[in-house]
């Protein structure tokens, strides 16, 4: 007799929200994401642990959110701008005026001439 057991990372998009990114400071779509590790027995999820919640902005930035805030956004309807987040991964650098993606070492935007520093 043998068992098929594995441990897989899981990712689930819980809700689409609208808010301001704390990395690029642009208004846009935010995804409330739940990540976890899952023990599966014969490909059936049995146990989940290491559950974490994130907000992912359309610019690519990932922001960690507490479980209480994630549940409040999911069920109560709290806006993402009202919760405490920690920026985990920053998205690309964007011009504050025209919104185009820039290299990190640019002093001025080559598209509109705005000072980026």
C-alpha positions in Angstrom: 0.0 0.0 0.0 1.3 3.5 -0.8 0.1 7.0 -0.1 0.3 10.1 -2.4 1.1 13.0 -0.2 2.5 16.4 -1.2 2.8 19.9 0.1 1.8 22.7 -2.4 1.8 26.5 -2.1 -1.6 27.9 -2.7 -2.7 31.3 -4.0 -6.3 32.5 -4.3 -7.6 35.9 -5.4 -10.4 36.8 -2.9 -11.7 40.1 -4.1 -11.0 42.9 -6.6 -10.8 46.4 -5.0 -10.1 49.9 -6.1 -7.5 52.0 -4.2 -4.3 53.8 -4.2 -1.0 51.9 -4.4 1.5 52.8 -1.5 4.4 52.1 -3.9 3.6 54.1 -7.1 0.8 56.3 -5.5 -1.5 55.8 -8.4 -5.2 54.9 -8.2 -6.0 51.5 -9.7 -7.2 48.0 -9.2 -6.1 46.1 -6.2 -6.4 42.3 -5.8 -6.8 40.9 -2.3 -4.8 37.7 -2.3 -4.6 34.8 0.1 -1.4 32.6 0.1 -0.9 29.4 2.1 0.9 26.1 2.2 -1.4 23.0 1.8 -0.9 19.4 2.7 -2.7 17.2 0.2 -3.5 13.5 0.5 -4.4 11.8 -2.8 -4.7 15.4 -4.3 -7.3 16.4 -1.8 -6.5 19.4 0.5 -6.3 18.2 4.1 -4.5 20.9 6.0 -3.6 24.5 5.3 -1.0 26.6 7.3 1.2 29.7 6.9 -1.8 31.8 5.6 -0.9 35.3 4.6 -2.8 38.1 2.9 -1.6 40.6 0.3 -2.8 43.5 -1.8 -1.4 43.4 -5.4 -1.7 46.6 -7.4 -1.8 46.7 -11.2 1.7 48.2 -11.2 3.1 44.9 -9.7 3.6 46.1 -6.1 2.7 43.6 -3.3 1.6 44.9 0.1 1.2 42.7 3.1 -2.1 43.0 5.1 -3.0 41.6 8.5 -5.6 38.9 8.6 -8.0 41.1 10.5 -7.8 43.8 7.9 -8.2 41.3 5.1 -11.3 39.9 6.6 -12.7 43.4 7.2 -12.1 44.3 3.5 -13.7 41.0 2.4 -16.8 41.0 4.5 -17.3 44.5 6.1 -16.3 46.5 3.0 -13.5 48.6 4.4 -11.5 50.4 1.7 -7.8 49.4 1.1 -6.8 53.0 1.8 -8.1 52.6 5.4 -5.9 49.7 6.4 -2.2 49.4 7.5 0.0 47.7 4.9 3.6 46.9 4.5 5.1 47.2 1.0 6.8 43.9 0.2 7.7 44.3 -3.5 7.8 47.6 -5.3 6.6 47.9 -8.8 8.4 49.8 -11.5 9.2 53.5 -11.1 6.6 55.7 -12.7 6.4 59.4 -13.6 4.0 61.2 -11.3 2.8 63.4 -14.1 2.3 61.2 -17.1 2.4 57.7 -15.4 4.9 56.1 -17.8 7.4 53.5 -16.5 10.9 55.0 -16.0 14.4 53.6 -15.2 15.3 54.1 -11.5 18.3 56.3 -12.2 16.3 58.9 -14.3 16.3 62.4 -12.9 13.8 63.8 -15.4 11.0 62.0 -17.3 12.1 61.7 -21.0 8.4 61.8 -22.0 7.0 64.9 -20.3 10.1 66.5 -18.7 8.9 66.3 -15.1 11.5 66.1 -12.4 11.3 62.6 -10.8 13.4 63.3 -7.6 
